[in-house]
């Protein structure tokens, strides 16, 4: 357990095997998180337009895997457009390989700071400030780490 905690605190990258080569999966950085969200929203927009099929969903998954493997801003900017096309059109990726990358990357998202920032941003909205005291007290959460009702 202490080794696992040390890996989390030191932000040690996980090593996975992808297409016979060992890749390091790093913690998500802001640029990669932004691009990932953009791709997901672009893919969901296609679904609502009715143009998305199973092939488009697979293409999106391959694009996301290429993004997660490159991981750094300059690699993404200069190499992503060619790398995902190479994986999609030339290499016949297995779904298990894609799943392995996605699963390892899911562990590398710093959720707690993100959730705290979202909570603070919501509490600073002007619509919350214009509520009555009773409404605000009913909605506001307690301090982090304190159980409700304690």
N, C-alpha and C positions, 0 to 999 in steps of 0.2 A: 504494500500500500504506500509506503514511503517513497519507493522508486517511482510509482505512478504519479504521486503528488509532485515530486521533484521534476518529472517530465512536463507536467502541466505548468508549473511555476517558471521553468526555464524556457518554455515555448519550444520544446524539442520537436523537430519535425518527425512525422511517422514515415517509415519506409515501407513501400508496397511494391509488388512486382506488377509491371504493366508491359505486356508484349515481350516478355523475356528480359526486361531491363528493370533495374531497381530505380524507383523514383522517390523523391522526398516530397511529402505533402506538408506544406507549411501552414502556419496560422494565416487566416484571411487578412488581407490588407484592404484599405479603403477603396482603392481603384478596382481591385478584383471584385469586391462586394458590389460596387456600383455597376460594373459590367455584367455581373451575374444577374442582378436584379433587372437590369435593362433587357437582357436576353429572355428572362422568364416572362416579363410583361409583354414583350414583343410576341413571344410564343403563345401566350394566353389571349392576346388580341386576335391572332389568327384563328384560334379556336372559336371565339365568339363570332367571327365573320363567317364561320362555316367552311373555311378553306383548309382547315388542318385535318390531316389524316394520320395514319400510323407512320407513314414515311416522314412527314414533317416533324412528328414527335421524336422519331429516332434521330433526325438531323439536329434537332435542338439538343438532345442528350449528348451527341458527339461534340457539338459546339461547347457545351458546358464542361465536358471532360477535358477538352483542349485548353479551355480557360483555367480550369483547376490545376492542370499539370504545369502550365507555364507560370502561373502564380505571381509573377512580378510585373510591375507596370510596363517596363520597357520591353520585356519579352512578349507581353500581350500586345502592345502597340505594333511592334515590328513583325512578329511571327505568327500571331493567332490566326489571321485570315488565311494563311497558307497551311498552317498545321491542321486546323479542323477540316479543311477540304481534303488534305492528304489522308487523314484518318477516315473520312466519310467516303470518298470516291475511290481511293487506291487500296487502303487497308480494309480488310473485312473484319471489323471489330466484333468481338463476342460480347453478348449482353452481360456476362459474368465479369468481364474486365471493366466495363463501364460501371457496373454496380460496385465493384471493389474500390474504384476511385471515388465515387460519390459517397460511399460509406465512410471511407477514411477522411474525406474532406468535411463531412458533417461534424466530426469530432473537433475540427479546428476552427469553429466559429466561436468567438468570444461573446457568449450570450448575455451574461450578467451585466457587464457594462452597457451593452446595447439596450437591454430592458430598463436599466436605471435611467439612462438618458431619455428614453421614450417616456417613462413615467414623469420625470422632471419637466420635460417639454409640455406634456399634457397639463400638468399642474400650473404652468405659467401662461397658459392660453388666456386671452382676454375674455373669452366666453365663460371660463370658469371663474374669473375674477368678478364678473357681473352677476353671479348667482347670489341667491340669498344665503345667509349663514347656515340655515337648516339644510339646504340643498348641498352646499359645499361639504359640510360635516358628514353628510350621509354618503357622499361619493368618495371623498379623499381616503387614500390608504394610509395605514400606519407606517412607522419607520421601518426600514429594511431590517430583517432579522427578528422582528417582534411578531409573535403569533397573534392572530386576531382573537379577541376575547381574553387576552392575557393582561 
